[in-house]
């Protein structure tokens, strides 16, 4: 059971799914950034808007869970 995960096919599939998940997450984040009426990075970093940072963090976790469930299932 321990060596099935070390096969080249399993490693390549894991890398492909990881890259696909990161790409989908990045795309969703860019879409949310474009939908909002202000620049997220400017509001969070320069204006130190903590409430917006928490909303973006929750959105990021939500998108991550959805992407992980879609890839795993």
PQR file of N, CA, C, O and H, with PARSE charges and radii, in Angstrom:
ATOM      1  N   UNK A   1       0.811  -1.190   0.000 -0.4000 1.5000
ATOM      2  CA  UNK A   1       0.000   0.000   0.000 -0.0000 2.0000
ATOM      3  C   UNK A   1       0.856   1.256   0.000  0.5500 1.7000
ATOM      4  O   UNK A   1       0.438   2.266  -0.566 -0.5500 1.4000
ATOM      5  N   UNK A   2       2.008   1.240   0.594 -0.4000 1.5000
ATOM      6  CA  UNK A   2       2.809   2.438   0.745 -0.0000 2.0000
ATOM      7  C   UNK A   2       3.492   2.906  -0.522  0.5500 1.7000
ATOM      8  O   UNK A   2       3.801   4.091  -0.645 -0.5500 1.4000
ATOM      9  H   UNK A   2       2.348   0.420   1.054  0.4000 1.0000
ATOM     10  N   UNK A   3       3.738   2.006  -1.474 -0.4000 1.5000
ATOM     11  CA  UNK A   3       4.519   2.390  -2.642 -0.0000 2.0000
ATOM     12  C   UNK A   3       3.672   2.775  -3.856  0.5500 1.7000
ATOM     13  O   UNK A   3       4.220   3.197  -4.875 -0.5500 1.4000
ATOM     14  H   UNK A   3       3.486   1.044  -1.374  0.4000 1.0000
ATOM     15  N   UNK A   4       2.338   2.638  -3.767 -0.4000 1.5000
ATOM     16  CA  UNK A   4       1.509   3.038  -4.905 -0.0000 2.0000
ATOM     17  C   UNK A   4       1.578   4.532  -5.156  0.5500 1.7000
ATOM     18  O   UNK A   4       1.461   4.979  -6.297 -0.5500 1.4000
ATOM     19  H   UNK A   4       1.892   2.296  -2.940  0.4000 1.0000
ATOM     20  N   UNK A   5       1.765   5.306  -4.100 -0.4000 1.5000
ATOM     21  CA  UNK A   5       1.810   6.758  -4.239 -0.0000 2.0000
ATOM     22  C   UNK A   5       3.131   7.241  -4.840  0.5500 1.7000
ATOM     23  O   UNK A   5       3.233   8.392  -5.263 -0.5500 1.4000
ATOM     24  H   UNK A   5       1.860   4.943  -3.173  0.4000 1.0000
ATOM     25  N   UNK A   6       4.134   6.378  -4.881 -0.4000 1.5000
ATOM     26  CA  UNK A   6       5.431   6.782  -5.413 -0.0000 2.0000
ATOM     27  C   UNK A   6       5.588   6.454  -6.899  0.5500 1.7000
ATOM     28  O   UNK A   6       6.654   6.677  -7.472 -0.5500 1.4000
ATOM     29  H   UNK A   6       4.052   5.443  -4.538  0.4000 1.0000
ATOM     30  N   UNK A   7       4.547   5.935  -7.517 -0.4000 1.5000
ATOM     31  CA  UNK A   7       4.613   5.643  -8.941 -0.0000 2.0000
ATOM     32  C   UNK A   7       4.621   6.953  -9.725  0.5500 1.7000
ATOM     33  O   UNK A   7       3.985   7.924  -9.314 -0.5500 1.4000
ATOM     34  H   UNK A   7       3.680   5.754  -7.051  0.4000 1.0000
ATOM     35  N   UNK A   8       5.337   6.989 -10.852 -0.4000 1.5000
ATOM     36  CA  UNK A   8       5.407   8.237 -11.624 -0.0000 2.0000
ATOM     37  C   UNK A   8       4.042   8.762 -12.064  0.5500 1.7000
ATOM     38  O   UNK A   8       3.832   9.975 -12.084 -0.5500 1.4000
ATOM     39  H   UNK A   8       5.853   6.201 -11.186  0.4000 1.0000
ATOM     40  N   UNK A   9       3.122   7.886 -12.413 -0.4000 1.5000
ATOM     41  CA  UNK A   9       1.788   8.329 -12.824 -0.0000 2.0000
ATOM     42  C   UNK A   9       1.052   9.048 -11.709  0.5500 1.7000
ATOM     43  O   UNK A   9       0.373  10.046 -11.950 -0.5500 1.4000
ATOM     44  H   UNK A   9       3.292   6.901 -12.397  0.4000 1.0000
ATOM     45  N   UNK A  10       1.183   8.548 -10.494 -0.4000 1.5000
ATOM     46  CA  UNK A  10       0.519   9.179  -9.352 -0.0000 2.0000
ATOM     47  C   UNK A  10       1.132  10.542  -9.038  0.5500 1.7000
ATOM     48  O   UNK A  10       0.419  11.492  -8.713 -0.5500 1.4000
ATOM     49  H   UNK A  10       1.735   7.737 -10.298  0.4000 1.0000
ATOM     50  N   UNK A  11       2.438  10.629  -9.137 -0.4000 1.5000
ATOM     51  CA  UNK A  11       3.117  11.896  -8.859 -0.0000 2.0000
ATOM     52  C   UNK A  11       2.754  12.940  -9.914  0.5500 1.7000
ATOM     53  O   UNK A  11       2.479  14.092  -9.579 -0.5500 1.4000
ATOM     54  H   UNK A  11       3.018   9.857  -9.401  0.4000 1.0000
ATOM     55  N   UNK A  12       2.753  12.542 -11.181 -0.4000 1.5000
ATOM     56  CA  UNK A  12       2.406  13.482 -12.262 -0.0000 2.0000
ATOM     57  C   UNK A  12       0.953  13.921 -12.130  0.5500 1.7000
ATOM     58  O   UNK A  12       0.650  15.100 -12.310 -0.5500 1.4000
ATOM     59  H   UNK A  12       2.976  11.607 -11.453  0.4000 1.0000
ATOM     60  N   UNK A  13       0.056  13.002 -11.823 -0.4000 1.5000
ATOM     61  CA  UNK A  13      -1.354  13.356 -11.656 -0.0000 2.0000
ATOM     62  C   UNK A  13      -1.534  14.327 -10.491  0.5500 1.7000
ATOM     63  O   UNK A  13      -2.313  15.275 -10.590 -0.5500 1.4000
ATOM     64  H   UNK A  13       0.302  12.044 -11.677  0.4000 1.0000
ATOM     65  N   UNK A  14      -0.829  14.101  -9.406 -0.4000 1.5000
ATOM     66  CA  UNK A  14      -0.914  15.008  -8.257 -0.0000 2.0000
ATOM     67  C   UNK A  14      -0.428  16.405  -8.621  0.5500 1.7000
ATOM     68  O   UNK A  14      -1.044  17.399  -8.238 -0.5500 1.4000
ATOM     69  H   UNK A  14      -0.196  13.331  -9.326  0.4000 1.0000
ATOM     70  N   UNK A  15       0.664  16.481  -9.350 -0.4000 1.5000
ATOM     71  CA  UNK A  15       1.196  17.783  -9.762 -0.0000 2.0000
ATOM     72  C   UNK A  15       0.243  18.495 -10.717  0.5500 1.7000
ATOM     73  O   UNK A  15       0.033  19.703 -10.599 -0.5500 1.4000
ATOM     74  H   UNK A  15       1.165  15.673  -9.661  0.4000 1.0000
ATOM     75  N   UNK A  16      -0.331  17.756 -11.659 -0.4000 1.5000
ATOM     76  CA  UNK A  16      -1.271  18.362 -12.606 -0.0000 2.0000
ATOM     77  C   UNK A  16      -2.495  18.885 -11.876  0.5500 1.7000
ATOM     78  O   UNK A  16      -2.931  20.006 -12.139 -0.5500 1.4000
ATOM     79  H   UNK A  16      -0.159  16.776 -11.755  0.4000 1.0000
ATOM     80  N   UNK A  17      -3.063  18.098 -10.959 -0.4000 1.5000
ATOM     81  CA  UNK A  17      -4.236  18.541 -10.217 -0.0000 2.0000
ATOM     82  C   UNK A  17      -3.909  19.716  -9.306  0.5500 1.7000
ATOM     83  O   UNK A  17      -4.734  20.614  -9.140 -0.5500 1.4000
ATOM     84  H   UNK A  17      -2.709  17.188 -10.744  0.4000 1.0000
ATOM     85  N   UNK A  18      -2.714  19.725  -8.710 -0.4000 1.5000
ATOM     86  CA  UNK A  18      -2.315  20.855  -7.866 -0.0000 2.0000
ATOM     87  C   UNK A  18      -2.202  22.132  -8.696  0.5500 1.7000
ATOM     88  O   UNK A  18      -2.684  23.185  -8.279 -0.5500 1.4000
ATOM     89  H   UNK A  18      -2.043  18.995  -8.844  0.4000 1.0000
ATOM     90  N   UNK A  19      -1.575  22.050  -9.857 -0.4000 1.5000
ATOM     91  CA  UNK A  19      -1.450  23.222 -10.724 -0.0000 2.0000
ATOM     92  C   UNK A  19      -2.809  23.673 -11.242  0.5500 1.7000
ATOM     93  O   UNK A  19      -3.077  24.871 -11.338 -0.5500 1.4000
ATOM     94  H   UNK A  19      -1.183  21.195 -10.196  0.4000 1.0000
ATOM     95  N   UNK A  20      -3.657  22.721 -11.571 -0.4000 1.5000
ATOM     96  CA  UNK A  20      -5.009  23.062 -12.027 -0.0000 2.0000
ATOM     97  C   UNK A  20      -5.794  23.753 -10.916  0.5500 1.7000
ATOM     98  O   UNK A  20      -6.500  24.729 -11.171 -0.5500 1.4000
ATOM     99  H   UNK A  20      -3.439  21.748 -11.493  0.4000 1.0000
ATOM    100  N   UNK A  21      -5.680  23.263  -9.706 -0.4000 1.5000
ATOM    101  CA  UNK A  21      -6.364  23.883  -8.573 -0.0000 2.0000
ATOM    102  C   UNK A  21      -5.885  25.301  -8.310  0.5500 1.7000
ATOM    103  O   UNK A  21      -6.694  26.192  -8.049 -0.5500 1.4000
ATOM    104  H   UNK A  21      -5.107  22.470  -9.499  0.4000 1.0000
ATOM    105  N   UNK A  22      -4.574  25.518  -8.378 -0.4000 1.5000
ATOM    106  CA  UNK A  22      -4.029  26.863  -8.179 -0.0000 2.0000
ATOM    107  C   UNK A  22      -4.481  27.794  -9.296  0.5500 1.7000
ATOM    108  O   UNK A  22      -4.794  28.956  -9.037 -0.5500 1.4000
ATOM    109  H   UNK A  22      -3.917  24.794  -8.591  0.4000 1.0000
ATOM    110  N   UNK A  23      -4.521  27.307 -10.527 -0.4000 1.5000
ATOM    111  CA  UNK A  23      -4.953  28.131 -11.656 -0.0000 2.0000
ATOM    112  C   UNK A  23      -6.420  28.526 -11.521  0.5500 1.7000
ATOM    113  O   UNK A  23      -6.778  29.677 -11.772 -0.5500 1.4000
ATOM    114  H   UNK A  23      -4.267  26.363 -10.737  0.4000 1.0000
ATOM    115  N   UNK A  24      -7.266  27.585 -11.128 -0.4000 1.5000
ATOM    116  CA  UNK A  24      -8.691  27.884 -10.953 -0.0000 2.0000
ATOM    117  C   UNK A  24      -8.880  28.863  -9.797  0.5500 1.7000
ATOM    118  O   UNK A  24      -9.685  29.789  -9.897 -0.5500 1.4000
ATOM    119  H   UNK A  24      -6.975  26.650 -10.924  0.4000 1.0000
ATOM    120  N   UNK A  25      -8.151  28.669  -8.709 -0.4000 1.5000
ATOM    121  CA  UNK A  25      -8.241  29.592  -7.580 -0.0000 2.0000
ATOM    122  C   UNK A  25      -7.809  30.994  -7.992  0.5500 1.7000
ATOM    123  O   UNK A  25      -8.476  31.970  -7.648 -0.5500 1.4000
ATOM    124  H   UNK A  25      -7.496  27.917  -8.628  0.4000 1.0000
ATOM    125  N   UNK A  26      -6.712  31.106  -8.716 -0.4000 1.5000
ATOM    126  CA  UNK A  26      -6.217  32.410  -9.160 -0.0000 2.0000
ATOM    127  C   UNK A  26      -7.233  33.087 -10.076  0.5500 1.7000
ATOM    128  O   UNK A  26      -7.487  34.285  -9.951 -0.5500 1.4000
ATOM    129  H   UNK A  26      -6.170  30.313  -8.995  0.4000 1.0000
ATOM    130  N   UNK A  27      -7.809  32.320 -10.991 -0.4000 1.5000
ATOM    131  CA  UNK A  27      -8.813  32.872 -11.904 -0.0000 2.0000
ATOM    132  C   UNK A  27     -10.027  33.393 -11.132  0.5500 1.7000
ATOM    133  O   UNK A  27     -10.517  34.485 -11.419 -0.5500 1.4000
ATOM    134  H   UNK A  27      -7.602  31.347 -11.092  0.4000 1.0000
ATOM    135  N   UNK A  28     -10.509  32.635 -10.168 -0.4000 1.5000
ATOM    136  CA  UNK A  28     -11.648  33.073  -9.359 -0.0000 2.0000
ATOM    137  C   UNK A  28     -11.308  34.323  -8.554  0.5500 1.7000
ATOM    138  O   UNK A  28     -12.139  35.221  -8.417 -0.5500 1.4000
ATOM    139  H   UNK A  28     -10.111  31.748  -9.935  0.4000 1.0000
ATOM    140  N   UNK A  29     -10.099  34.382  -8.026 -0.4000 1.5000
ATOM    141  CA  UNK A  29      -9.690  35.556  -7.253 -0.0000 2.0000
ATOM    142  C   UNK A  29      -9.627  36.796  -8.140  0.5500 1.7000
ATOM    143  O   UNK A  29     -10.043  37.876  -7.721 -0.5500 1.4000
ATOM    144  H   UNK A  29      -9.424  33.652  -8.137  0.4000 1.0000
ATOM    145  N   UNK A  30      -9.116  36.652  -9.354 -0.4000 1.5000
ATOM    146  CA  UNK A  30      -9.054  37.779 -10.286 -0.0000 2.0000
ATOM    147  C   UNK A  30     -10.460  38.243 -10.649  0.5500 1.7000
ATOM    148  O   UNK A  30     -10.708  39.446 -10.737 -0.5500 1.4000
ATOM    149  H   UNK A  30      -8.779  35.774  -9.695  0.4000 1.0000
ATOM    150  N   UNK A  31     -11.377  37.312 -10.859 -0.4000 1.5000
ATOM    151  CA  UNK A  31     -12.757  37.670 -11.178 -0.0000 2.0000
ATOM    152  C   UNK A  31     -13.395  38.441 -10.023  0.5500 1.7000
ATOM    153  O   UNK A  31     -14.063  39.449 -10.250 -0.5500 1.4000
ATOM    154  H   UNK A  31     -11.175  36.335 -10.787  0.4000 1.0000
ATOM    155  N   UNK A  32     -13.198  37.980  -8.795 -0.4000 1.5000
ATOM    156  CA  UNK A  32     -13.748  38.680  -7.633 -0.0000 2.0000
ATOM    157  C   UNK A  32     -13.105  40.061  -7.503  0.5500 1.7000
ATOM    158  O   UNK A  32     -13.785  41.026  -7.155 -0.5500 1.4000
ATOM    159  H   UNK A  32     -12.655  37.160  -8.611  0.4000 1.0000
ATOM    160  N   UNK A  33     -11.814  40.164  -7.776 -0.4000 1.5000
ATOM    161  CA  UNK A  33     -11.128  41.457  -7.708 -0.0000 2.0000
ATOM    162  C   UNK A  33     -11.698  42.423  -8.742  0.5500 1.7000
ATOM    163  O   UNK A  33     -11.834  43.614  -8.463 -0.5500 1.4000
ATOM    164  H   UNK A  33     -11.262  39.380  -8.058  0.4000 1.0000
ATOM    165  N   UNK A  34     -12.029  41.928  -9.925 -0.4000 1.5000
ATOM    166  CA  UNK A  34     -12.598  42.781 -10.975 -0.0000 2.0000
ATOM    167  C   UNK A  34     -14.041  43.180 -10.671  0.5500 1.7000
ATOM    168  O   UNK A  34     -14.474  44.267 -11.051 -0.5500 1.4000
ATOM    169  H   UNK A  34     -11.918  40.961 -10.152  0.4000 1.0000
ATOM    170  N   UNK A  35     -14.790  42.306  -9.986 -0.4000 1.5000
ATOM    171  CA  UNK A  35     -16.191  42.583  -9.672 -0.0000 2.0000
ATOM    172  C   UNK A  35     -16.316  43.679  -8.609  0.5500 1.7000
ATOM    173  O   UNK A  35     -17.230  44.502  -8.662 -0.5500 1.4000
ATOM    174  H   UNK A  35     -14.438  41.422  -9.677  0.4000 1.0000
ATOM    175  N   UNK A  36     -15.396  43.682  -7.648 -0.4000 1.5000
ATOM    176  CA  UNK A  36     -15.487  44.655  -6.563 -0.0000 2.0000
ATOM    177  C   UNK A  36     -15.208  46.058  -7.089  0.5500 1.7000
ATOM    178  O   UNK A  36     -14.420  46.218  -8.022 -0.5500 1.4000
ATOM    179  H   UNK A  36     -14.654  43.013  -7.604  0.4000 1.0000
ATOM    180  N   UNK A  37     -15.838  47.075  -6.510 -0.4000 1.5000
ATOM    181  CA  UNK A  37     -15.677  48.442  -7.025 -0.0000 2.0000
ATOM    182  C   UNK A  37     -14.362  49.109  -6.632  0.5500 1.7000
ATOM    183  O   UNK A  37     -14.134  50.259  -7.008 -0.5500 1.4000
ATOM    184  H   UNK A  37     -16.478  46.945  -5.753  0.4000 1.0000
ATOM    185  N   UNK A  38     -13.508  48.441  -5.905 -0.4000 1.5000
ATOM    186  CA  UNK A  38     -12.243  49.032  -5.485 -0.0000 2.0000
ATOM    187  C   UNK A  38     -11.131  48.018  -5.666  0.5500 1.7000
ATOM    188  O   UNK A  38     -11.388  46.835  -5.889 -0.5500 1.4000
ATOM    189  H   UNK A  38     -13.693  47.507  -5.599  0.4000 1.0000
ATOM    190  N   UNK A  39      -9.907  48.481  -5.571 -0.4000 1.5000
ATOM    191  CA  UNK A  39      -8.738  47.608  -5.717 -0.0000 2.0000
ATOM    192  C   UNK A  39      -8.485  46.899  -4.385  0.5500 1.7000
ATOM    193  O   UNK A  39      -8.195  47.546  -3.379 -0.5500 1.4000
ATOM    194  H   UNK A  39      -9.698  49.442  -5.391  0.4000 1.0000
ATOM    195  N   UNK A  40      -8.595  45.582  -4.382 -0.4000 1.5000
ATOM    196  CA  UNK A  40      -8.464  44.825  -3.131 -0.0000 2.0000
ATOM    197  C   UNK A  40      -7.089  44.998  -2.493  0.5500 1.7000
ATOM    198  O   UNK A  40      -6.994  45.237  -1.289 -0.5500 1.4000
ATOM    199  H   UNK A  40      -8.831  45.056  -5.199  0.4000 1.0000
ATOM    200  N   UNK A  41      -6.028  44.881  -3.280 -0.4000 1.5000
ATOM    201  CA  UNK A  41      -4.689  44.982  -2.694 -0.0000 2.0000
ATOM    202  C   UNK A  41      -4.429  46.378  -2.138  0.5500 1.7000
ATOM    203  O   UNK A  41      -3.778  46.513  -1.102 -0.5500 1.4000
ATOM    204  H   UNK A  41      -6.105  44.687  -4.258  0.4000 1.0000
ATOM    205  N   UNK A  42      -4.923  47.410  -2.801 -0.4000 1.5000
ATOM    206  CA  UNK A  42      -4.748  48.781  -2.316 -0.0000 2.0000
ATOM    207  C   UNK A  42      -5.499  48.979  -1.000  0.5500 1.7000
ATOM    208  O   UNK A  42      -4.972  49.581  -0.064 -0.5500 1.4000
ATOM    209  H   UNK A  42      -5.452  47.301  -3.642  0.4000 1.0000
ATOM    210  N   UNK A  43      -6.713  48.481  -0.932 -0.4000 1.5000
ATOM    211  CA  UNK A  43      -7.511  48.628   0.286 -0.0000 2.0000
ATOM    212  C   UNK A  43      -6.902  47.860   1.463  0.5500 1.7000
ATOM    213  O   UNK A  43      -6.887  48.354   2.590 -0.5500 1.4000
ATOM    214  H   UNK A  43      -7.142  47.992  -1.692  0.4000 1.0000
ATOM    215  N   UNK A  44      -6.408  46.662   1.197 -0.4000 1.5000
ATOM    216  CA  UNK A  44      -5.905  45.820   2.286 -0.0000 2.0000
ATOM    217  C   UNK A  44      -4.511  46.255   2.727  0.5500 1.7000
ATOM    218  O   UNK A  44      -4.247  46.368   3.924 -0.5500 1.4000
ATOM    219  H   UNK A  44      -6.421  46.261   0.281  0.4000 1.0000
ATOM    220  N   UNK A  45      -3.618  46.500   1.771 -0.4000 1.5000
ATOM    221  CA  UNK A  45      -2.218  46.777   2.120 -0.0000 2.0000
ATOM    222  C   UNK A  45      -2.014  48.235   2.519  0.5500 1.7000
ATOM    223  O   UNK A  45      -1.456  48.517   3.580 -0.5500 1.4000
ATOM    224  H   UNK A  45      -3.832  46.409   0.799  0.4000 1.0000
ATOM    225  N   UNK A  46      -2.458  49.151   1.685 -0.4000 1.5000
ATOM    226  CA  UNK A  46      -2.159  50.563   1.948 -0.0000 2.0000
ATOM    227  C   UNK A  46      -3.115  51.192   2.961  0.5500 1.7000
ATOM    228  O   UNK A  46      -2.683  51.934   3.843 -0.5500 1.4000
ATOM    229  H   UNK A  46      -2.912  48.923   0.823  0.4000 1.0000
ATOM    230  N   UNK A  47      -4.400  50.901   2.841 -0.4000 1.5000
ATOM    231  CA  UNK A  47      -5.382  51.490   3.758 -0.0000 2.0000
ATOM    232  C   UNK A  47      -5.615  50.619   4.986  0.5500 1.7000
ATOM    233  O   UNK A  47      -6.311  51.037   5.911 -0.5500 1.4000
ATOM    234  H   UNK A  47      -4.752  50.298   2.125  0.4000 1.0000
ATOM    235  N   UNK A  48      -5.053  49.426   5.011 -0.4000 1.5000
ATOM    236  CA  UNK A  48      -5.134  48.469   6.116 -0.0000 2.0000
ATOM    237  C   UNK A  48      -6.579  48.213   6.556  0.5500 1.7000
ATOM    238  O   UNK A  48      -6.918  48.314   7.735 -0.5500 1.4000
ATOM    239  H   UNK A  48      -4.488  49.086   4.259  0.4000 1.0000
ATOM    240  N   UNK A  49      -7.405  47.884   5.582 -0.4000 1.5000
ATOM    241  CA  UNK A  49      -8.809  47.580   5.827 -0.0000 2.0000
ATOM    242  C   UNK A  49      -8.916  46.127   6.303  0.5500 1.7000
ATOM    243  O   UNK A  49      -8.932  45.197   5.496 -0.5500 1.4000
ATOM    244  H   UNK A  49      -7.129  47.803   4.624  0.4000 1.0000
ATOM    245  N   UNK A  50      -8.987  45.950   7.618 -0.4000 1.5000
ATOM    246  CA  UNK A  50      -8.987  44.613   8.213 -0.0000 2.0000
ATOM    247  C   UNK A  50     -10.284  43.868   7.886  0.5500 1.7000
ATOM    248  O   UNK A  50     -10.260  42.662   7.641 -0.5500 1.4000
ATOM    249  H   UNK A  50      -8.974  46.705   8.274  0.4000 1.0000
ATOM    250  N   UNK A  51     -11.393  44.568   7.880 -0.4000 1.5000
ATOM    251  CA  UNK A  51     -12.672  43.914   7.579 -0.0000 2.0000
ATOM    252  C   UNK A  51     -12.655  43.337   6.162  0.5500 1.7000
ATOM    253  O   UNK A  51     -13.110  42.213   5.953 -0.5500 1.4000
ATOM    254  H   UNK A  51     -11.412  45.548   8.079  0.4000 1.0000
ATOM    255  N   UNK A  52     -12.145  44.078   5.204 -0.4000 1.5000
ATOM    256  CA  UNK A  52     -12.056  43.577   3.839 -0.0000 2.0000
ATOM    257  C   UNK A  52     -11.078  42.412   3.747  0.5500 1.7000
ATOM    258  O   UNK A  52     -11.305  41.466   2.991 -0.5500 1.4000
ATOM    259  H   UNK A  52     -11.775  44.992   5.374  0.4000 1.0000
ATOM    260  N   UNK A  53      -9.999  42.476   4.508 -0.4000 1.5000
ATOM    261  CA  UNK A  53      -9.035  41.373   4.518 -0.0000 2.0000
ATOM    262  C   UNK A  53      -9.686  40.087   5.021  0.5500 1.7000
ATOM    263  O   UNK A  53      -9.409  39.008   4.497 -0.5500 1.4000
ATOM    264  H   UNK A  53      -9.815  43.244   5.122  0.4000 1.0000
ATOM    265  N   UNK A  54     -10.542  40.191   6.025 -0.4000 1.5000
ATOM    266  CA  UNK A  54     -11.247  39.005   6.529 -0.0000 2.0000
ATOM    267  C   UNK A  54     -12.242  38.471   5.508  0.5500 1.7000
ATOM    268  O   UNK A  54     -12.401  37.258   5.372 -0.5500 1.4000
ATOM    269  H   UNK A  54     -10.767  41.068   6.450  0.4000 1.0000
ATOM    270  N   UNK A  55     -12.910  39.363   4.793 -0.4000 1.5000
ATOM    271  CA  UNK A  55     -13.838  38.919   3.745 -0.0000 2.0000
ATOM    272  C   UNK A  55     -13.081  38.210   2.628  0.5500 1.7000
ATOM    273  O   UNK A  55     -13.530  37.175   2.138 -0.5500 1.4000
ATOM    274  H   UNK A  55     -12.782  40.348   4.903  0.4000 1.0000
ATOM    275  N   UNK A  56     -11.939  38.755   2.222 -0.4000 1.5000
ATOM    276  CA  UNK A  56     -11.126  38.130   1.175 -0.0000 2.0000
ATOM    277  C   UNK A  56     -10.574  36.791   1.658  0.5500 1.7000
ATOM    278  O   UNK A  56     -10.500  35.839   0.881 -0.5500 1.4000
ATOM    279  H   UNK A  56     -11.574  39.597   2.620  0.4000 1.0000
ATOM    280  N   UNK A  57     -10.189  36.708   2.920 -0.4000 1.5000
ATOM    281  CA  UNK A  57      -9.697  35.441   3.467 -0.0000 2.0000
ATOM    282  C   UNK A  57     -10.799  34.382   3.460  0.5500 1.7000
ATOM    283  O   UNK A  57     -10.548  33.231   3.101 -0.5500 1.4000
ATOM    284  H   UNK A  57     -10.249  37.482   3.550  0.4000 1.0000
ATOM    285  N   UNK A  58     -11.999  34.756   3.847 -0.4000 1.5000
ATOM    286  CA  UNK A  58     -13.126  33.813   3.831 -0.0000 2.0000
ATOM    287  C   UNK A  58     -13.447  33.388   2.406  0.5500 1.7000
ATOM    288  O   UNK A  58     -13.726  32.216   2.153 -0.5500 1.4000
ATOM    289  H   UNK A  58     -12.202  35.690   4.139  0.4000 1.0000
ATOM    290  N   UNK A  59     -13.409  34.331   1.480 -0.4000 1.5000
ATOM    291  CA  UNK A  59     -13.656  34.014   0.066 -0.0000 2.0000
ATOM    292  C   UNK A  59     -12.586  33.058  -0.460  0.5500 1.7000
ATOM    293  O   UNK A  59     -12.888  32.125  -1.203 -0.5500 1.4000
ATOM    294  H   UNK A  59     -13.183  35.283   1.685  0.4000 1.0000
ATOM    295  N   UNK A  60     -11.348  33.297  -0.070 -0.4000 1.5000
ATOM    296  CA  UNK A  60     -10.253  32.432  -0.509 -0.0000 2.0000
ATOM    297  C   UNK A  60     -10.421  31.007   0.021  0.5500 1.7000
ATOM    298  O   UNK A  60     -10.211  30.037  -0.708 -0.5500 1.4000
ATOM    299  H   UNK A  60     -11.103  34.055   0.534  0.4000 1.0000
ATOM    300  N   UNK A  61     -10.794  30.892   1.273 -0.4000 1.5000
ATOM    301  CA  UNK A  61     -11.033  29.558   1.838 -0.0000 2.0000
ATOM    302  C   UNK A  61     -12.205  28.865   1.151  0.5500 1.7000
ATOM    303  O   UNK A  61     -12.145  27.667   0.875 -0.5500 1.4000
ATOM    304  H   UNK A  61     -10.965  31.680   1.865  0.4000 1.0000
ATOM    305  N   UNK A  62     -13.257  29.608   0.879 -0.4000 1.5000
ATOM    306  CA  UNK A  62     -14.411  29.028   0.200 -0.0000 2.0000
ATOM    307  C   UNK A  62     -14.071  28.520  -1.188  0.5500 1.7000
ATOM    308  O   UNK A  62     -14.455  27.411  -1.559 -0.5500 1.4000
ATOM    309  H   UNK A  62     -13.305  30.581   1.103  0.4000 1.0000
ATOM    310  N   UNK A  63     -13.355  29.326  -1.954 -0.4000 1.5000
ATOM    311  CA  UNK A  63     -12.950  28.907  -3.296 -0.0000 2.0000
ATOM    312  C   UNK A  63     -12.026  27.701  -3.210  0.5500 1.7000
ATOM    313  O   UNK A  63     -12.141  26.772  -4.009 -0.5500 1.4000
ATOM    314  H   UNK A  63     -13.043  30.227  -1.652  0.4000 1.0000
ATOM    315  N   UNK A  64     -11.111  27.708  -2.246 -0.4000 1.5000
ATOM    316  CA  UNK A  64     -10.185  26.581  -2.089 -0.0000 2.0000
ATOM    317  C   UNK A  64     -10.918  25.285  -1.775  0.5500 1.7000
ATOM    318  O   UNK A  64     -10.582  24.232  -2.316 -0.5500 1.4000
ATOM    319  H   UNK A  64     -11.018  28.462  -1.596  0.4000 1.0000
ATOM    320  N   UNK A  65     -11.912  25.359  -0.908 -0.4000 1.5000
ATOM    321  CA  UNK A  65     -12.675  24.156  -0.562 -0.0000 2.0000
ATOM    322  C   UNK A  65     -13.456  23.648  -1.765  0.5500 1.7000
ATOM    323  O   UNK A  65     -13.531  22.441  -1.991 -0.5500 1.4000
ATOM    324  H   UNK A  65     -12.185  26.215  -0.468  0.4000 1.0000
ATOM    325  N   UNK A  66     -14.039  24.558  -2.537 -0.4000 1.5000
ATOM    326  CA  UNK A  66     -14.788  24.153  -3.724 -0.0000 2.0000
ATOM    327  C   UNK A  66     -13.868  23.503  -4.750  0.5500 1.7000
ATOM    328  O   UNK A  66     -14.217  22.471  -5.322 -0.5500 1.4000
ATOM    329  H   UNK A  66     -13.979  25.539  -2.354  0.4000 1.0000
ATOM    330  N   UNK A  67     -12.697  24.092  -4.992 -0.4000 1.5000
ATOM    331  CA  UNK A  67     -11.745  23.536  -5.950 -0.0000 2.0000
ATOM    332  C   UNK A  67     -11.252  22.175  -5.478  0.5500 1.7000
ATOM    333  O   UNK A  67     -11.153  21.244  -6.278 -0.5500 1.4000
ATOM    334  H   UNK A  67     -12.414  24.931  -4.527  0.4000 1.0000
ATOM    335  N   UNK A  68     -10.942  22.047  -4.198 -0.4000 1.5000
ATOM    336  CA  UNK A  68     -10.467  20.761  -3.668 -0.0000 2.0000
ATOM    337  C   UNK A  68     -11.535  19.693  -3.790  0.5500 1.7000
ATOM    338  O   UNK A  68     -11.230  18.549  -4.128 -0.5500 1.4000
ATOM    339  H   UNK A  68     -11.022  22.804  -3.548  0.4000 1.0000
ATOM    340  N   UNK A  69     -12.786  20.047  -3.519 -0.4000 1.5000
ATOM    341  CA  UNK A  69     -13.873  19.067  -3.628 -0.0000 2.0000
ATOM    342  C   UNK A  69     -14.085  18.666  -5.086  0.5500 1.7000
ATOM    343  O   UNK A  69     -14.360  17.500  -5.371 -0.5500 1.4000
ATOM    344  H   UNK A  69     -13.034  20.976  -3.244  0.4000 1.0000
ATOM    345  N   UNK A  70     -13.962  19.611  -6.004 -0.4000 1.5000
ATOM    346  CA  UNK A  70     -14.148  19.301  -7.408 -0.0000 2.0000
ATOM    347  C   UNK A  70     -13.034  18.402  -7.930  0.5500 1.7000
ATOM    348  O   UNK A  70     -13.291  17.504  -8.732 -0.5500 1.4000
ATOM    349  H   UNK A  70     -13.739  20.557  -5.772  0.4000 1.0000
ATOM    350  N   UNK A  71     -11.829  18.626  -7.498 -0.4000 1.5000
ATOM    351  CA  UNK A  71     -10.706  17.808  -7.947 -0.0000 2.0000
ATOM    352  C   UNK A  71     -10.751  16.430  -7.289  0.5500 1.7000
ATOM    353  O   UNK A  71     -10.474  15.426  -7.946 -0.5500 1.4000
ATOM    354  H   UNK A  71     -11.619  19.356  -6.847  0.4000 1.0000
ATOM    355  N   UNK A  72     -11.089  16.368  -6.031 -0.4000 1.5000
ATOM    356  CA  UNK A  72     -11.087  15.094  -5.305 -0.0000 2.0000
ATOM    357  C   UNK A  72     -12.254  14.200  -5.728  0.5500 1.7000
ATOM    358  O   UNK A  72     -12.118  12.979  -5.811 -0.5500 1.4000
ATOM    359  H   UNK A  72     -11.314  17.183  -5.498  0.4000 1.0000
ATOM    360  N   UNK A  73     -13.379  14.815  -5.987 -0.4000 1.5000
ATOM    361  CA  UNK A  73     -14.586  14.046  -6.258 -0.0000 2.0000
ATOM    362  C   UNK A  73     -14.656  13.596  -7.660  0.5500 1.7000
ATOM    363  O   UNK A  73     -15.618  12.933  -8.049 -0.5500 1.4000
ATOM    364  H   UNK A  73     -13.490  15.807  -5.919  0.4000 1.0000
TER
END
